[in-house]
Amino acid sequence: MNPEESSNAFVKLVTANGLTEADVWKAVLEASGIQVFLRHEAMAAVIPETAGEIAAVDLWVPREQAAEALQILQDERVEPADEDEPV
């Protein structure tokens, strides 16, 4: 099923900055039992070194799981360590 064909059932959750980032986010969400559809991944795969809108990949999830999915991605985000802090 294409998420655009069923816009009532699926919503665009986030836009990744390339296929690598989209694949990581998809794997995290699917490990939590959330179905994910990627949109525009073909262009990002064909021209992986591009940036910006050409490399952008949208992640679509079931509408009823969107809030949970967004929370999972926020919880999994890794912040860079502050270089001034002792290790």
C-alpha positions in Angstrom: 0.0 0.0 0.0 1.3 3.4 -0.9 1.0 6.0 1.8 -0.2 8.6 -0.6 -3.1 6.4 -1.7 -4.2 6.0 1.9 -3.6 9.5 3.3 -6.1 8.9 6.0 -4.2 5.9 7.3 -0.6 7.3 7.0 1.0 10.6 7.8 4.5 12.0 7.0 6.4 11.8 10.2 9.8 13.3 9.3 12.1 14.0 6.4 15.6 12.5 6.6 18.7 14.1 5.1 19.5 11.1 2.9 18.9 7.4 2.5 21.4 6.4 5.3 19.6 8.5 7.9 16.2 7.3 6.7 17.3 3.7 6.9 18.5 4.1 10.5 15.3 5.8 11.5 13.2 3.2 9.7 15.1 0.4 11.5 14.6 2.0 14.9 10.9 2.4 14.3 10.4 -1.1 12.8 12.2 -2.6 15.8 9.5 -1.0 17.9 6.7 -2.5 15.8 5.9 0.6 13.8 5.4 0.1 10.0 7.4 2.7 8.0 7.1 3.6 4.3 9.9 5.6 2.6 9.1 8.2 0.0 11.7 9.7 -2.5 14.3 7.0 -1.5 15.0 6.2 -5.2 16.5 9.6 -6.0 18.6 9.5 -2.8 19.9 6.0 -3.7 20.8 7.0 -7.3 22.7 10.1 -6.3 23.8 9.4 -2.7 26.4 12.3 -2.5 23.7 15.0 -3.0 22.4 17.1 -0.3 19.3 19.2 0.4 15.9 18.5 -1.2 17.3 16.0 -3.8 18.6 13.7 -1.1 15.6 14.1 1.3 13.6 11.0 2.1 10.2 11.2 3.8 9.2 8.6 6.5 5.5 7.8 6.6 3.9 5.9 9.5 0.4 4.9 10.5 -1.6 7.9 11.7 -2.5 6.2 15.0 1.2 5.5 15.8 2.6 8.9 14.7 3.0 10.4 18.2 4.6 7.2 19.5 7.0 7.1 16.5 8.1 10.7 17.0 8.7 10.1 20.7 10.9 7.0 19.8 13.0 9.0 17.4 13.4 11.8 19.9 14.4 9.3 22.6 16.9 7.6 20.3 18.6 10.8 19.2 22.3 10.9 20.1 23.7 14.3 21.0 27.3 15.0 20.3 29.5 15.1 23.4 30.7 18.5 24.6 34.5 18.6 24.0 35.0 20.7 27.2 33.6 17.9 29.4 36.1 15.4 30.9 35.7 11.9 29.7 
